[in-house]
Each structure stands twice: as C-alpha cells, then as structure tokens.
C-alpha cells in the first residue's frame, strides 16, 4: 500500500514537472513571437536595464561579451 502511494506521488510530481516545462516553453515561444527581448544565444530574458540602455540588444550581457570576444579573435586572425 505504502509503495503504491509513493509511486502515485512520483507520477503526480512527474506530471507537475512536465506541465511546468510545457508552460515555460509556451511562455518563451510567446515572448519570441511578440519580439520580446530574449537572448538569441541562450534563450534567457535580457535584463530590463540592458534593454533600456540598448533596445536593439539581441543578446544578454554574458553572451554579448562572448560574441564580441569571438569577433575580436576573428579580426585578429
Ligand atoms: Zn545569453
């Protein structure tokens, strides 16, 4: 009996996690469709401060930094 209810609990937790993942995916897809600022590299929302400073920013600070480093290296070659 105990084992059975544990398994039920596990199944419930699993479906909650699945539901949450699906909701997150839907929110992200929605954000992209609306042209909201989600980093094109890592898919994370770009900080409000950064968006205010640079409305055209396509990447979050970290990815932008990495991108610029990459470009610099390409120029140096
Ligand atoms: Zn990023």
PDB file of the backbone (N, CA, C, O) and the ligand in Angstrom, with CONECT records:
HET     ZN  A 101       1
ATOM      1  N   UNK A   1       0.847  -1.202   0.000  1.00  0.00           N
ATOM      2  CA  UNK A   1       0.000   0.000   0.000  1.00  0.00           C
ATOM      3  C   UNK A   1       0.877   1.244   0.000  1.00  0.00           C
ATOM      4  O   UNK A   1       0.668   2.194  -0.755  1.00  0.00           O
ATOM      5  N   UNK A   2       1.872   1.191   0.887  1.00  0.00           N
ATOM      6  CA  UNK A   2       2.773   2.334   1.003  1.00  0.00           C
ATOM      7  C   UNK A   2       3.505   2.590  -0.309  1.00  0.00           C
ATOM      8  O   UNK A   2       3.617   3.722  -0.782  1.00  0.00           O
ATOM      9  N   UNK A   3       4.008   1.472  -0.887  1.00  0.00           N
ATOM     10  CA  UNK A   3       4.746   1.611  -2.134  1.00  0.00           C
ATOM     11  C   UNK A   3       3.872   2.169  -3.243  1.00  0.00           C
ATOM     12  O   UNK A   3       4.295   2.999  -4.048  1.00  0.00           O
ATOM     13  N   UNK A   4       2.637   1.683  -3.257  1.00  0.00           N
ATOM     14  CA  UNK A   4       1.706   2.133  -4.276  1.00  0.00           C
ATOM     15  C   UNK A   4       1.478   3.635  -4.209  1.00  0.00           C
ATOM     16  O   UNK A   4       1.459   4.308  -5.239  1.00  0.00           O
ATOM     17  N   UNK A   5       1.306   4.161  -3.008  1.00  0.00           N
ATOM     18  CA  UNK A   5       1.024   5.585  -2.903  1.00  0.00           C
ATOM     19  C   UNK A   5       2.275   6.412  -3.204  1.00  0.00           C
ATOM     20  O   UNK A   5       2.183   7.538  -3.694  1.00  0.00           O
ATOM     21  N   UNK A   6       3.456   5.832  -2.902  1.00  0.00           N
ATOM     22  CA  UNK A   6       4.682   6.546  -3.260  1.00  0.00           C
ATOM     23  C   UNK A   6       4.815   6.669  -4.768  1.00  0.00           C
ATOM     24  O   UNK A   6       5.240   7.692  -5.304  1.00  0.00           O
ATOM     25  N   UNK A   7       4.434   5.581  -5.428  1.00  0.00           N
ATOM     26  CA  UNK A   7       4.526   5.614  -6.878  1.00  0.00           C
ATOM     27  C   UNK A   7       3.537   6.650  -7.452  1.00  0.00           C
ATOM     28  O   UNK A   7       3.830   7.364  -8.411  1.00  0.00           O
ATOM     29  N   UNK A   8       2.364   6.693  -6.823  1.00  0.00           N
ATOM     30  CA  UNK A   8       1.363   7.669  -7.253  1.00  0.00           C
ATOM     31  C   UNK A   8       1.903   9.088  -7.092  1.00  0.00           C
ATOM     32  O   UNK A   8       1.741   9.943  -7.963  1.00  0.00           O
ATOM     33  N   UNK A   9       2.546   9.305  -5.952  1.00  0.00           N
ATOM     34  CA  UNK A   9       3.110  10.618  -5.661  1.00  0.00           C
ATOM     35  C   UNK A   9       4.172  10.975  -6.698  1.00  0.00           C
ATOM     36  O   UNK A   9       4.238  12.102  -7.189  1.00  0.00           O
ATOM     37  N   UNK A  10       4.997   9.984  -7.013  1.00  0.00           N
ATOM     38  CA  UNK A  10       6.046  10.207  -8.012  1.00  0.00           C
ATOM     39  C   UNK A  10       5.445  10.588  -9.362  1.00  0.00           C
ATOM     40  O   UNK A  10       5.902  11.512 -10.035  1.00  0.00           O
ATOM     41  N   UNK A  11       4.405   9.844  -9.730  1.00  0.00           N
ATOM     42  CA  UNK A  11       3.749  10.111 -11.004  1.00  0.00           C
ATOM     43  C   UNK A  11       3.161  11.521 -10.998  1.00  0.00           C
ATOM     44  O   UNK A  11       3.235  12.237 -11.997  1.00  0.00           O
ATOM     45  N   UNK A  12       2.585  11.906  -9.879  1.00  0.00           N
ATOM     46  CA  UNK A  12       1.988  13.237  -9.781  1.00  0.00           C
ATOM     47  C   UNK A  12       3.067  14.308  -9.900  1.00  0.00           C
ATOM     48  O   UNK A  12       2.895  15.302 -10.606  1.00  0.00           O
ATOM     49  N   UNK A  13       4.183  14.093  -9.198  1.00  0.00           N
ATOM     50  CA  UNK A  13       5.264  15.075  -9.272  1.00  0.00           C
ATOM     51  C   UNK A  13       5.818  15.174 -10.681  1.00  0.00           C
ATOM     52  O   UNK A  13       6.159  16.251 -11.171  1.00  0.00           O
ATOM     53  N   UNK A  14       5.894  14.007 -11.318  1.00  0.00           N
ATOM     54  CA  UNK A  14       6.405  13.986 -12.682  1.00  0.00           C
ATOM     55  C   UNK A  14       5.502  14.794 -13.607  1.00  0.00           C
ATOM     56  O   UNK A  14       5.987  15.564 -14.436  1.00  0.00           O
ATOM     57  N   UNK A  15       4.209  14.620 -13.469  1.00  0.00           N
ATOM     58  CA  UNK A  15       3.305  15.332 -14.377  1.00  0.00           C
ATOM     59  C   UNK A  15       3.287  16.820 -14.071  1.00  0.00           C
ATOM     60  O   UNK A  15       3.085  17.642 -14.966  1.00  0.00           O
ATOM     61  N   UNK A  16       3.500  17.167 -12.809  1.00  0.00           N
ATOM     62  CA  UNK A  16       3.594  18.595 -12.464  1.00  0.00           C
ATOM     63  C   UNK A  16       4.819  19.198 -13.136  1.00  0.00           C
ATOM     64  O   UNK A  16       4.765  20.303 -13.676  1.00  0.00           O
ATOM     65  N   UNK A  17       5.930  18.457 -13.098  1.00  0.00           N
ATOM     66  CA  UNK A  17       7.154  18.948 -13.730  1.00  0.00           C
ATOM     67  C   UNK A  17       6.969  19.095 -15.232  1.00  0.00           C
ATOM     68  O   UNK A  17       7.415  20.075 -15.828  1.00  0.00           O
ATOM     69  N   UNK A  18       6.316  18.124 -15.832  1.00  0.00           N
ATOM     70  CA  UNK A  18       6.062  18.182 -17.275  1.00  0.00           C
ATOM     71  C   UNK A  18       5.205  19.389 -17.622  1.00  0.00           C
ATOM     72  O   UNK A  18       5.464  20.098 -18.595  1.00  0.00           O
ATOM     73  N   UNK A  19       4.182  19.607 -16.809  1.00  0.00           N
ATOM     74  CA  UNK A  19       3.279  20.724 -17.038  1.00  0.00           C
ATOM     75  C   UNK A  19       4.033  22.048 -16.940  1.00  0.00           C
ATOM     76  O   UNK A  19       3.823  22.965 -17.733  1.00  0.00           O
ATOM     77  N   UNK A  20       4.912  22.120 -15.950  1.00  0.00           N
ATOM     78  CA  UNK A  20       5.675  23.344 -15.747  1.00  0.00           C
ATOM     79  C   UNK A  20       6.606  23.590 -16.935  1.00  0.00           C
ATOM     80  O   UNK A  20       6.735  24.717 -17.412  1.00  0.00           O
ATOM     81  N   UNK A  21       7.248  22.529 -17.403  1.00  0.00           N
ATOM     82  CA  UNK A  21       8.130  22.661 -18.560  1.00  0.00           C
ATOM     83  C   UNK A  21       7.361  23.143 -19.781  1.00  0.00           C
ATOM     84  O   UNK A  21       7.816  24.011 -20.526  1.00  0.00           O
ATOM     85  N   UNK A  22       6.181  22.554 -19.964  1.00  0.00           N
ATOM     86  CA  UNK A  22       5.363  22.927 -21.121  1.00  0.00           C
ATOM     87  C   UNK A  22       4.963  24.388 -21.021  1.00  0.00           C
ATOM     88  O   UNK A  22       4.972  25.117 -22.013  1.00  0.00           O
ATOM     89  N   UNK A  23       4.606  24.812 -19.797  1.00  0.00           N
ATOM     90  CA  UNK A  23       4.181  26.201 -19.620  1.00  0.00           C
ATOM     91  C   UNK A  23       5.355  27.154 -19.897  1.00  0.00           C
ATOM     92  O   UNK A  23       5.192  28.192 -20.538  1.00  0.00           O
ATOM     93  N   UNK A  24       6.526  26.779 -19.405  1.00  0.00           N
ATOM     94  CA  UNK A  24       7.714  27.612 -19.637  1.00  0.00           C
ATOM     95  C   UNK A  24       8.012  27.708 -21.123  1.00  0.00           C
ATOM     96  O   UNK A  24       8.319  28.785 -21.634  1.00  0.00           O
ATOM     97  N   UNK A  25       7.922  26.589 -21.808  1.00  0.00           N
ATOM     98  CA  UNK A  25       8.192  26.578 -23.245  1.00  0.00           C
ATOM     99  C   UNK A  25       7.195  27.468 -23.968  1.00  0.00           C
ATOM    100  O   UNK A  25       7.556  28.200 -24.889  1.00  0.00           O
ATOM    101  N   UNK A  26       5.934  27.401 -23.544  1.00  0.00           N
ATOM    102  CA  UNK A  26       4.903  28.220 -24.175  1.00  0.00           C
ATOM    103  C   UNK A  26       5.178  29.702 -23.931  1.00  0.00           C
ATOM    104  O   UNK A  26       5.031  30.529 -24.831  1.00  0.00           O
ATOM    105  N   UNK A  27       5.575  30.022 -22.710  1.00  0.00           N
ATOM    106  CA  UNK A  27       5.870  31.423 -22.377  1.00  0.00           C
ATOM    107  C   UNK A  27       7.026  31.920 -23.227  1.00  0.00           C
ATOM    108  O   UNK A  27       6.980  33.032 -23.755  1.00  0.00           O
ATOM    109  N   UNK A  28       8.065  31.100 -23.362  1.00  0.00           N
ATOM    110  CA  UNK A  28       9.215  31.516 -24.160  1.00  0.00           C
ATOM    111  C   UNK A  28       8.849  31.709 -25.624  1.00  0.00           C
ATOM    112  O   UNK A  28       9.271  32.680 -26.252  1.00  0.00           O
ATOM    113  N   UNK A  29       8.063  30.785 -26.166  1.00  0.00           N
ATOM    114  CA  UNK A  29       7.646  30.893 -27.559  1.00  0.00           C
ATOM    115  C   UNK A  29       6.848  32.169 -27.752  1.00  0.00           C
ATOM    116  O   UNK A  29       6.998  32.879 -28.747  1.00  0.00           O
ATOM    117  N   UNK A  30       6.002  32.439 -26.780  1.00  0.00           N
ATOM    118  CA  UNK A  30       5.177  33.632 -26.807  1.00  0.00           C
ATOM    119  C   UNK A  30       6.042  34.893 -26.802  1.00  0.00           C
ATOM    120  O   UNK A  30       5.825  35.815 -27.588  1.00  0.00           O
ATOM    121  N   UNK A  31       7.001  34.914 -25.922  1.00  0.00           N
ATOM    122  CA  UNK A  31       7.888  36.069 -25.815  1.00  0.00           C
ATOM    123  C   UNK A  31       8.584  36.319 -27.142  1.00  0.00           C
ATOM    124  O   UNK A  31       8.687  37.457 -27.601  1.00  0.00           O
ATOM    125  N   UNK A  32       9.057  35.248 -27.748  1.00  0.00           N
ATOM    126  CA  UNK A  32       9.764  35.409 -29.016  1.00  0.00           C
ATOM    127  C   UNK A  32       8.833  35.954 -30.092  1.00  0.00           C
ATOM    128  O   UNK A  32       9.212  36.827 -30.872  1.00  0.00           O
ATOM    129  N   UNK A  33       7.615  35.431 -30.124  1.00  0.00           N
ATOM    130  CA  UNK A  33       6.664  35.891 -31.131  1.00  0.00           C
ATOM    131  C   UNK A  33       6.353  37.364 -30.982  1.00  0.00           C
ATOM    132  O   UNK A  33       6.187  38.077 -31.972  1.00  0.00           O
ATOM    133  N   UNK A  34       6.276  37.805 -29.772  1.00  0.00           N
ATOM    134  CA  UNK A  34       5.973  39.200 -29.522  1.00  0.00           C
ATOM    135  C   UNK A  34       7.183  40.086 -29.753  1.00  0.00           C
ATOM    136  O   UNK A  34       7.093  41.307 -29.626  1.00  0.00           O
ATOM    137  N   UNK A  35       8.311  39.484 -30.091  1.00  0.00           N
ATOM    138  CA  UNK A  35       9.515  40.264 -30.294  1.00  0.00           C
ATOM    139  C   UNK A  35      10.083  40.766 -28.988  1.00  0.00           C
ATOM    140  O   UNK A  35      10.834  41.742 -28.962  1.00  0.00           O
ATOM    141  N   UNK A  36       9.725  40.101 -27.900  1.00  0.00           N
ATOM    142  CA  UNK A  36      10.297  40.494 -26.621  1.00  0.00           C
ATOM    143  C   UNK A  36      11.766  40.133 -26.626  1.00  0.00           C
ATOM    144  O   UNK A  36      12.226  39.332 -27.440  1.00  0.00           O
ATOM    145  N   UNK A  37      12.487  40.732 -25.711  1.00  0.00           N
ATOM    146  CA  UNK A  37      13.921  40.561 -25.760  1.00  0.00           C
ATOM    147  C   UNK A  37      14.393  39.360 -24.981  1.00  0.00           C
ATOM    148  O   UNK A  37      14.606  39.404 -23.770  1.00  0.00           O
ATOM    149  N   UNK A  38      14.547  38.287 -25.729  1.00  0.00           N
ATOM    150  CA  UNK A  38      15.106  37.066 -25.172  1.00  0.00           C
ATOM    151  C   UNK A  38      16.425  36.875 -25.898  1.00  0.00           C
ATOM    152  O   UNK A  38      16.491  37.014 -27.120  1.00  0.00           O
ATOM    153  N   UNK A  39      17.466  36.560 -25.160  1.00  0.00           N
ATOM    154  CA  UNK A  39      18.786  36.382 -25.752  1.00  0.00           C
ATOM    155  C   UNK A  39      18.742  35.354 -26.885  1.00  0.00           C
ATOM    156  O   UNK A  39      18.232  34.249 -26.699  1.00  0.00           O
ATOM    157  N   UNK A  40      19.272  35.712 -28.058  1.00  0.00           N
ATOM    158  CA  UNK A  40      19.227  34.786 -29.186  1.00  0.00           C
ATOM    159  C   UNK A  40      20.161  33.603 -28.985  1.00  0.00           C
ATOM    160  O   UNK A  40      20.022  32.575 -29.648  1.00  0.00           O
ATOM    161  N   UNK A  41      21.112  33.749 -28.070  1.00  0.00           N
ATOM    162  CA  UNK A  41      22.077  32.683 -27.857  1.00  0.00           C
ATOM    163  C   UNK A  41      21.642  31.708 -26.771  1.00  0.00           C
ATOM    164  O   UNK A  41      21.668  30.495 -26.981  1.00  0.00           O
ATOM    165  N   UNK A  42      21.247  32.217 -25.628  1.00  0.00           N
ATOM    166  CA  UNK A  42      20.942  31.305 -24.517  1.00  0.00           C
ATOM    167  C   UNK A  42      19.462  31.250 -24.175  1.00  0.00           C
ATOM    168  O   UNK A  42      19.065  30.479 -23.301  1.00  0.00           O
ATOM    169  N   UNK A  43      18.631  32.052 -24.847  1.00  0.00           N
ATOM    170  CA  UNK A  43      17.188  31.959 -24.661  1.00  0.00           C
ATOM    171  C   UNK A  43      16.688  32.538 -23.349  1.00  0.00           C
ATOM    172  O   UNK A  43      15.508  32.405 -23.022  1.00  0.00           O
ATOM    173  N   UNK A  44      17.564  33.173 -22.601  1.00  0.00           N
ATOM    174  CA  UNK A  44      17.132  33.767 -21.342  1.00  0.00           C
ATOM    175  C   UNK A  44      16.662  35.189 -21.618  1.00  0.00           C
ATOM    176  O   UNK A  44      17.135  35.832 -22.555  1.00  0.00           O
ATOM    177  N   UNK A  45      15.732  35.681 -20.801  1.00  0.00           N
ATOM    178  CA  UNK A  45      15.284  37.062 -20.984  1.00  0.00           C
ATOM    179  C   UNK A  45      16.450  38.027 -20.762  1.00  0.00           C
ATOM    180  O   UNK A  45      17.288  37.820 -19.884  1.00  0.00           O
ATOM    181  N   UNK A  46      16.483  39.067 -21.562  1.00  0.00           N
ATOM    182  CA  UNK A  46      17.533  40.068 -21.405  1.00  0.00           C
ATOM    183  C   UNK A  46      17.118  41.035 -20.292  1.00  0.00           C
ATOM    184  O   UNK A  46      15.962  41.452 -20.220  1.00  0.00           O
ATOM    185  N   UNK A  47      18.060  41.380 -19.439  1.00  0.00           N
ATOM    186  CA  UNK A  47      17.764  42.243 -18.310  1.00  0.00           C
ATOM    187  C   UNK A  47      17.118  43.559 -18.738  1.00  0.00           C
ATOM    188  O   UNK A  47      17.478  44.141 -19.761  1.00  0.00           O
ATOM    189  N   UNK A  48      16.164  44.011 -17.939  1.00  0.00           N
ATOM    190  CA  UNK A  48      15.446  45.248 -18.243  1.00  0.00           C
ATOM    191  C   UNK A  48      16.411  46.427 -18.376  1.00  0.00           C
ATOM    192  O   UNK A  48      16.250  47.275 -19.254  1.00  0.00           O
ATOM    193  N   UNK A  49      17.407  46.473 -17.501  1.00  0.00           N
ATOM    194  CA  UNK A  49      18.383  47.566 -17.544  1.00  0.00           C
ATOM    195  C   UNK A  49      19.111  47.596 -18.878  1.00  0.00           C
ATOM    196  O   UNK A  49      19.310  48.648 -19.484  1.00  0.00           O
ATOM    197  N   UNK A  50      19.497  46.411 -19.308  1.00  0.00           N
ATOM    198  CA  UNK A  50      20.218  46.312 -20.573  1.00  0.00           C
ATOM    199  C   UNK A  50      19.314  46.722 -21.735  1.00  0.00           C
ATOM    200  O   UNK A  50      19.751  47.419 -22.651  1.00  0.00           O
ATOM    201  N   UNK A  51      18.078  46.296 -21.694  1.00  0.00           N
ATOM    202  CA  UNK A  51      17.140  46.659 -22.758  1.00  0.00           C
ATOM    203  C   UNK A  51      16.937  48.159 -22.815  1.00  0.00           C
ATOM    204  O   UNK A  51      16.830  48.746 -23.892  1.00  0.00           O
ATOM    205  N   UNK A  52      16.886  48.779 -21.628  1.00  0.00           N
ATOM    206  CA  UNK A  52      16.693  50.230 -21.578  1.00  0.00           C
ATOM    207  C   UNK A  52      17.897  50.940 -22.175  1.00  0.00           C
ATOM    208  O   UNK A  52      17.757  51.930 -22.893  1.00  0.00           O
ATOM    209  N   UNK A  53      19.090  50.417 -21.866  1.00  0.00           N
ATOM    210  CA  UNK A  53      20.319  51.052 -22.356  1.00  0.00           C
ATOM    211  C   UNK A  53      20.531  50.779 -23.839  1.00  0.00           C
ATOM    212  O   UNK A  53      21.040  51.630 -24.569  1.00  0.00           O
ATOM    213  N   UNK A  54      20.142  49.596 -24.276  1.00  0.00           N
ATOM    214  CA  UNK A  54      20.372  49.215 -25.667  1.00  0.00           C
ATOM    215  C   UNK A  54      19.178  48.428 -26.190  1.00  0.00           C
ATOM    216  O   UNK A  54      19.199  47.197 -26.186  1.00  0.00           O
ATOM    217  N   UNK A  55      18.138  49.126 -26.640  1.00  0.00           N
ATOM    218  CA  UNK A  55      16.886  48.460 -27.044  1.00  0.00           C
ATOM    219  C   UNK A  55      17.087  47.426 -28.150  1.00  0.00           C
ATOM    220  O   UNK A  55      16.283  46.504 -28.286  1.00  0.00           O
ATOM    221  N   UNK A  56      18.142  47.567 -28.933  1.00  0.00           N
ATOM    222  CA  UNK A  56      18.342  46.637 -30.047  1.00  0.00           C
ATOM    223  C   UNK A  56      19.152  45.412 -29.650  1.00  0.00           C
ATOM    224  O   UNK A  56      19.419  44.548 -30.486  1.00  0.00           O
ATOM    225  N   UNK A  57      19.544  45.328 -28.386  1.00  0.00           N
ATOM    226  CA  UNK A  57      20.370  44.211 -27.949  1.00  0.00           C
ATOM    227  C   UNK A  57      19.679  42.886 -28.216  1.00  0.00           C
ATOM    228  O   UNK A  57      18.523  42.696 -27.837  1.00  0.00           O
ATOM    229  N   UNK A  58      20.383  41.969 -28.867  1.00  0.00           N
ATOM    230  CA  UNK A  58      19.800  40.671 -29.187  1.00  0.00           C
ATOM    231  C   UNK A  58      20.308  39.611 -28.218  1.00  0.00           C
ATOM    232  O   UNK A  58      19.803  38.489 -28.187  1.00  0.00           O
ATOM    233  N   UNK A  59      21.310  39.980 -27.430  1.00  0.00           N
ATOM    234  CA  UNK A  59      21.901  39.006 -26.523  1.00  0.00           C
ATOM    235  C   UNK A  59      21.969  39.560 -25.109  1.00  0.00           C
ATOM    236  O   UNK A  59      21.979  40.774 -24.905  1.00  0.00           O
ATOM    237  N   UNK A  60      22.014  38.659 -24.136  1.00  0.00           N
ATOM    238  CA  UNK A  60      22.214  39.080 -22.766  1.00  0.00           C
ATOM    239  C   UNK A  60      23.675  39.510 -22.605  1.00  0.00           C
ATOM    240  O   UNK A  60      24.497  39.267 -23.489  1.00  0.00           O
ATOM    241  N   UNK A  61      23.986  40.129 -21.511  1.00  0.00           N
ATOM    242  CA  UNK A  61      25.323  40.684 -21.306  1.00  0.00           C
ATOM    243  C   UNK A  61      26.411  39.628 -21.500  1.00  0.00           C
ATOM    244  O   UNK A  61      27.406  39.859 -22.187  1.00  0.00           O
ATOM    245  N   UNK A  62      26.202  38.475 -20.886  1.00  0.00           N
ATOM    246  CA  UNK A  62      27.226  37.428 -20.959  1.00  0.00           C
ATOM    247  C   UNK A  62      27.457  36.949 -22.382  1.00  0.00           C
ATOM    248  O   UNK A  62      28.600  36.811 -22.818  1.00  0.00           O
ATOM    249  N   UNK A  63      26.385  36.699 -23.097  1.00  0.00           N
ATOM    250  CA  UNK A  63      26.521  36.200 -24.455  1.00  0.00           C
ATOM    251  C   UNK A  63      27.082  37.282 -25.372  1.00  0.00           C
ATOM    252  O   UNK A  63      27.854  36.985 -26.284  1.00  0.00           O
ATOM    253  N   UNK A  64      26.700  38.525 -25.138  1.00  0.00           N
ATOM    254  CA  UNK A  64      27.229  39.618 -25.943  1.00  0.00           C
ATOM    255  C   UNK A  64      28.740  39.705 -25.759  1.00  0.00           C
ATOM    256  O   UNK A  64      29.485  39.904 -26.718  1.00  0.00           O
ATOM    257  N   UNK A  65      29.173  39.555 -24.524  1.00  0.00           N
ATOM    258  CA  UNK A  65      30.602  39.620 -24.228  1.00  0.00           C
ATOM    259  C   UNK A  65      31.339  38.500 -24.960  1.00  0.00           C
ATOM    260  O   UNK A  65      32.377  38.726 -25.583  1.00  0.00           O
ATOM    261  N   UNK A  66      30.796  37.311 -24.876  1.00  0.00           N
ATOM    262  CA  UNK A  66      31.400  36.157 -25.542  1.00  0.00           C
ATOM    263  C   UNK A  66      31.431  36.374 -27.050  1.00  0.00           C
ATOM    264  O   UNK A  66      32.411  36.045 -27.719  1.00  0.00           O
ATOM    265  N   UNK A  67      30.342  36.933 -27.570  1.00  0.00           N
ATOM    266  CA  UNK A  67      30.219  37.183 -29.003  1.00  0.00           C
ATOM    267  C   UNK A  67      31.273  38.190 -29.453  1.00  0.00           C
ATOM    268  O   UNK A  67      31.924  38.005 -30.481  1.00  0.00           O
ATOM    269  N   UNK A  68      31.434  39.256 -28.673  1.00  0.00           N
ATOM    270  CA  UNK A  68      32.423  40.278 -29.029  1.00  0.00           C
ATOM    271  C   UNK A  68      33.834  39.721 -28.972  1.00  0.00           C
ATOM    272  O   UNK A  68      34.675  40.036 -29.814  1.00  0.00           O
ATOM    273  N   UNK A  69      34.084  38.888 -27.968  1.00  0.00           N
ATOM    274  CA  UNK A  69      35.408  38.264 -27.870  1.00  0.00           C
ATOM    275  C   UNK A  69      35.679  37.431 -29.119  1.00  0.00           C
ATOM    276  O   UNK A  69      36.779  37.445 -29.672  1.00  0.00           O
ATOM    277  N   UNK A  70      34.655  36.711 -29.544  1.00  0.00           N
ATOM    278  CA  UNK A  70      34.798  35.854 -30.714  1.00  0.00           C
ATOM    279  C   UNK A  70      35.091  36.700 -31.955  1.00  0.00           C
ATOM    280  O   UNK A  70      35.943  36.352 -32.773  1.00  0.00           O
ATOM    281  N   UNK A  71      34.375  37.805 -32.078  1.00  0.00           N
ATOM    282  CA  UNK A  71      34.578  38.669 -33.235  1.00  0.00           C
ATOM    283  C   UNK A  71      35.972  39.280 -33.235  1.00  0.00           C
ATOM    284  O   UNK A  71      36.619  39.394 -34.276  1.00  0.00           O
ATOM    285  N   UNK A  72      36.418  39.667 -32.057  1.00  0.00           N
ATOM    286  CA  UNK A  72      37.755  40.249 -31.951  1.00  0.00           C
ATOM    287  C   UNK A  72      38.803  39.239 -32.381  1.00  0.00           C
ATOM    288  O   UNK A  72      39.759  39.559 -33.087  1.00  0.00           O
ATOM    289  N   UNK A  73      38.592  38.017 -31.934  1.00  0.00           N
ATOM    290  CA  UNK A  73      39.540  36.976 -32.293  1.00  0.00           C
ATOM    291  C   UNK A  73      39.530  36.764 -33.803  1.00  0.00           C
ATOM    292  O   UNK A  73      40.578  36.560 -34.416  1.00  0.00           O
ATOM    293  N   UNK A  74      38.352  36.813 -34.391  1.00  0.00           N
ATOM    294  CA  UNK A  74      38.237  36.598 -35.848  1.00  0.00           C
ATOM    295  C   UNK A  74      38.967  37.721 -36.595  1.00  0.00           C
ATOM    296  O   UNK A  74      39.597  37.484 -37.626  1.00  0.00           O
ATOM    297  N   UNK A  75      38.874  38.951 -36.059  1.00  0.00           N
ATOM    298  CA  UNK A  75      39.552  40.072 -36.712  1.00  0.00           C
ATOM    299  C   UNK A  75      41.070  39.932 -36.601  1.00  0.00           C
ATOM    300  O   UNK A  75      41.807  40.285 -37.522  1.00  0.00           O
ATOM    301  N   UNK A  76      41.518  39.419 -35.479  1.00  0.00           N
ATOM    302  CA  UNK A  76      42.955  39.310 -35.249  1.00  0.00           C
ATOM    303  C   UNK A  76      43.610  38.231 -36.095  1.00  0.00           C
ATOM    304  O   UNK A  76      44.814  38.272 -36.348  1.00  0.00           O
ATOM    305  N   UNK A  77      42.824  37.283 -36.523  1.00  0.00           N
ATOM    306  CA  UNK A  77      43.406  36.175 -37.281  1.00  0.00           C
ATOM    307  C   UNK A  77      43.859  36.595 -38.664  1.00  0.00           C
ATOM    308  O   UNK A  77      44.370  35.771 -39.422  1.00  0.00           O
TER     309      UNK A  77
HETATM  310 ZN    ZN A 101      22.523  34.937 -23.395  1.00  0.00          ZN
END
